Amino acid sequence: MVAVQSRSPVRSSVGLKAVMAVSGIILVLFLIAHMLGNLKIFAGASSFDHYAHWLRTIGSPVLPGTWYLWIQRTVLTVAVLAHIWAATVLALRARAARPVRYAHRKPVQGSYAARTMRWGGVIILLFVIYHLLDLTTGTVNPVADPAHPYANVVADFAPGRWYVTLFYVLAIVALGFHLRHGVFSALRSLGQQRPRGERTLRRVALVFAVLLCAGYLVVPFAVLTGLVG
């Protein structure tokens, strides 16, 4: 008699969806907090620089130096990797379940966001890498002065660096599509699957995605128009 090896609960479809949900919640909470922090730039250079320096001292004196930031970066990195891993495994399983390609396949009815989750995720990942090199390490930032975060942001979105702003806008728009579909799927998984209820959830997800994206996009456009500078 051949023993059947049971699959780990985490690697089951339900477990993978739970991993995506938990990691997604962590990332969304960070996005909200990060957006609110970015908006402090409208309070002026002094206030924004103070906020940026305060982030380095959170937990002091219990946590020495910039430990909080490194703990946050570690948690976010794990969440991102877990999110990508779960999404990839689920996508491969869905493809394996349909091994035969039909010559005339009826188009799948779905939102634009659902069909672009993969390339949107790639754009977001590339932007995160650039964003870290730009405003965290200062590798590609014109000012690259950790003592003056406000000046770094203003220099980053200066009119002469329109390509940076364009990439930023593209990444945020991709994030918006990703969030709209992700938030809707997460809310729908709670059990609301009636047509009327789904329409409400789609509106909620759309409003949330639009507000979050607007909160991020207002900063570079404020720099471009001279409102911040």
PyMOL commands that set and color helices and strands:
alter all, ss='L'
color gray80, all
select helices_A, chain A and resi 9-11+13-43+45-55+67-96+112-115+117-136+149-156+159-188+195-224
alter helices_A, ss='H'
color red, helices_A
deselect
rebuild
show_as cartoon
